[in-house]
């Protein structure tokens, strides 16, 4: 059960990192593997703060559309 929660946390952290951090800029990379690993590290170590921020951003974006 714990391993499933860890996998869900990593997936949500990766989504949140893309939504909060990486969607605001354009990145030109020459090494896609290194960039992916960097995003995974950000997702794992900063996911606890990025997930709530991404959820708030999502709610605010949905509120604007109405």
C-alpha positions in Angstrom: 0.0 0.0 0.0 2.8 2.4 0.8 4.5 1.8 -2.5 1.3 2.7 -4.3 1.1 6.0 -2.3 4.7 6.8 -3.2 4.0 6.2 -6.9 0.8 8.4 -6.8 2.9 11.1 -5.0 5.6 11.0 -7.7 3.0 11.2 -10.4 1.2 14.1 -8.8 4.5 15.8 -8.0 5.6 15.5 -11.6 2.2 16.9 -12.8 2.5 19.8 -10.3 6.1 20.6 -11.3 5.0 20.8 -14.9 2.0 23.0 -14.0 3.7 25.3 -11.6 7.3 25.5 -12.6 7.9 24.3 -16.1 4.9 25.7 -17.9 5.9 29.3 -17.4 9.1 29.2 -19.5 10.4 27.8 -22.7 13.3 25.3 -22.2 15.7 24.4 -24.9 17.6 21.3 -23.8 20.2 19.2 -25.5 20.0 16.2 -23.1 16.4 15.1 -22.7 17.3 12.4 -20.2 19.0 14.9 -17.9 16.1 17.3 -18.1 13.7 14.5 -17.2 15.7 13.4 -14.2 15.9 17.1 -13.1 12.1 17.3 -13.3 11.7 14.1 -11.4 14.0 15.3 -8.6 12.0 18.5 -8.4 8.8 16.5 -8.3 10.1 14.2 -5.5 11.7 16.8 -3.3 9.3 19.7 -3.8 6.1 17.8 -4.5 4.7 18.5 -1.0 4.5 22.2 -1.8 4.0 22.1 -5.6 0.9 19.8 -5.4 -1.2 22.2 -3.3 -0.1 25.2 -5.4 -1.0 23.4 -8.6 -4.4 22.5 -7.3 -5.1 26.1 -6.3 -4.0 27.3 -9.8 -6.3 24.7 -11.3 -9.2 25.9 -9.3 -8.5 29.5 -10.1 -8.2 28.7 -13.8 -11.6 26.9 -13.7 -13.2 29.8 -12.0 -12.1 32.3 -14.7 -13.8 30.3 -17.4 -17.3 30.8 -16.0 
